[in-house]
Amino acid sequence: MSRIVIIGGGPGGYEAALVAAQLDADVTLVEAEGPGGACVLTDCVPSKTFIASSEVMTGYRHNERFGVRSAGLEGVSVDAVAVNERVKKLALAQSADIQAKLVKAGVDVVHGHARLGEDTLGHTHQVLVTPHEAQPSARSGAAAGWSDGQTYAVEATTVLLATGATPRVLATAQPDGERILDWRQLYDLTELPSHLIVIGSGVTGAEFASAYLAMGVQVTLVSSRERVMPHEDADAAMAIERVFRERGMTILSQSRGKSVVNTGSGVQVTLGDGQVVEGSHALIAVGAVPNTAALGLEEYGVQVGDGGYVTVDRVSRTNVPGIYAAGDCTGVLPLASVAAMQGRIAIWHAMGEAVAPLRLRTVSANVFTDPELATVGVSQNEVDSGRTPARQVMLPLTGNARAKMADLHDGFVKLFCRPATGQIIGGVVVAPKASELILPITMAIENNLTVDQLAHTITIYPSLSGSIAEAARQLMQHELQ
């Protein structure tokens, strides 16, 4: 029987464990924080739950346009304690669900840390497991089936590294959990900030800036680039930045946070040009670093690239046979969906199953701002630079009947296709629930559909998804000309 050890219980780890158990392997999963890892307990699940509360607030905006009389946002208040309690409760519930699935599947779940041991000859790898406390164990050598919290060794035929990443810390802006915060510490606040300064305008910074703005908080967003979310589609990012500004957010473009000081009653943020911005709290959202330093990779000969990311190929292999890696620790694409697929692919490959290499071209991504921003396939930059020839069309939602009914003024659908064949190769959606609207475009790319095929698909009328079919019809018309 194959013995597999998975270090890290986030999406890359627990999904891999379920696949391995399904294939009758002996599986040990070692996770420090709890089943689901940081993704479920402190990152993705909590942040999207928090954003869900902010969306309720957004529903009270401009009700009079619909003929509904209310006190508007002024008559609505946010109970920060209740919001954060719900966030934590749902995260723990999701973690418990994952734990139950793993146990039911027969996975040995160990709450603790693990690292690669000494390199040994043969076809196994030694993994040193250190439980956090005494707990049940299926490992041989543990007295009466229990581990006493001491480190023990497991010989594994396959090891999967899925240790994730941790918020990057600035030496001059150390999070203190009180007023200078990373995104994992926000849920311990007992009241909303009166003025939140967000340092970093990438996906995480933009999402939290959007959510707190919707909750009525004064927000200043410090962006080191000319626009927010510089790595996203430029049309989409500019559309969302325009919404931010219209709703009262202060955006300091081409500014860099140099240092943050907790004054006791607030924070002082010093920018690179010497300007000082004062607020009640500061959120540091300047990226993440992989959790790979304590895994014994260098001693074991596992190749690590720039920034500490584990180097893998498209089937999740490292340079050492039998050692695989998945998720944010690889730096391939920091998405839970990608981590999960990397983990599944690793186990399928390790156990001799037929497997297709990871295809990033068919991976859709979403930014949970208001409105949302979803993308898949080729980017505008690739098209503009000539690296990927394509025809394209962009339809504003203002022409969509359903959008008019919902009083939506911001957003669009963009579609890319190959010039000769009309094969769909990319798309961008800016709209409420763009995370749901991107699916038909993703399926079209995955299945090599053409704009002609999408254009002949009957959509609901009225619907926002109708704009996707309309975009395909316009590209088809261009094709016929």
Order of alpha helices (4+ residues) and beta strands (2+ residues): beta-alpha-beta-alpha-alpha-alpha-beta-beta-beta-beta-beta-beta-beta-beta-beta-alpha-beta-alpha-beta-beta-beta-beta-beta-beta-alpha-beta-alpha-beta-beta-alpha-beta-alpha-beta-beta-alpha-alpha-alpha-alpha
